[in-house]
Amino acid sequence: MKELLLLFPFPPSNKFKPMLCNLITLLGVTATGKTRLAVKLAKEFNGEIISADSRQVYKRMNIGTGKDLNDYNLNGAKVQYHLIDIVEPEEEFNLFEFKRRFLEAFNSTINRKKLPFLVGGTGLYLSSILQNYELKEADFSSMRAAELKALSMVELKDILLSKESAVHNTTDLLDKDRLVKAILIAEAKNNPVQKVPEIHSLVLGLKMEREEIKKRITARLKKRLDEGMIEEVKDLIASGLSFDKLNFFGLEYRYLGLYLKGEINFDEMFSKLNIAIHDFAKRQMTWFSKMEREGIKIHWIEEPYFNNAKEVIKKRLNGSYS
């Protein structure tokens, strides 16, 4: 695997001053309109968008993940995006891979004298960049993994306990696959940490009344169903994607999977899914609050979003706003 190292100083640009700010992060709960706003801002500030959405990385999952790819075309001009449609649904995509791909996109964007916009609502992905998580890779498809899978449960438990005297997740001891993964992760602790460039990010958050978010979530769900979300999931199943994998993707794919299996009817699916998305929005806000408690400064932007966000970014890029 290549190590990605961005050397300072950045290439000169008349659009922004990298040492003051070399990344704009735009976050917010689901259905607040992050993508559309980010596209307008990226167009205004000569930028490109790096998605921080854990499901938009998957191909053929368009409606359920809310990719809204048409939004990246603004007045006949396309705003470049990254980390969307990059892996098949059958493939595994994890936090380490996200950060690796982010660094590739970040470096590429900066080297082309563009301003990167990190946009999304997956709190773990956002935090891994803004709080610079130190990540080490564990290869679950290596020869070592094959060797471990050939061992007995007793042997695997002994190996894990010899490396981790205190196992925090005891369920790892009950399943062979989890045991193998836990050992590989423990052994990966000696692997080199990802090389990370110095990042100075202005973090903007979209602020919206909770009742308005609820209305938007319900309206958007109805719209996606009308636009063919059920057919999208049927196509995924027809292509060989399992119901277990649909359940893994959560929310729309989990409940539509249950509906297509005949375990719940349409009305139950809609009601349960609607509630689940509302709960997801609450968890997103809880994560953002956690980020603030841990020292991440989020500048909450109220409507009109574009004008207010534009002013904050201009001040930061000019060095007059902290």
Beta strands, then each sheet from edge to edge (+ up, - down):
strand 1: 23-27
strand 2: 47-51
strand 3: 73-74
strand 4: 77-78
strand 5: 81-82
strand 6: 115-120
strand 7: 201-206
strand 8: 298-301
sheet 1: 5+ 2+ 6+ 1+ 7+ 8+
sheet 2: 3+ 4-
end
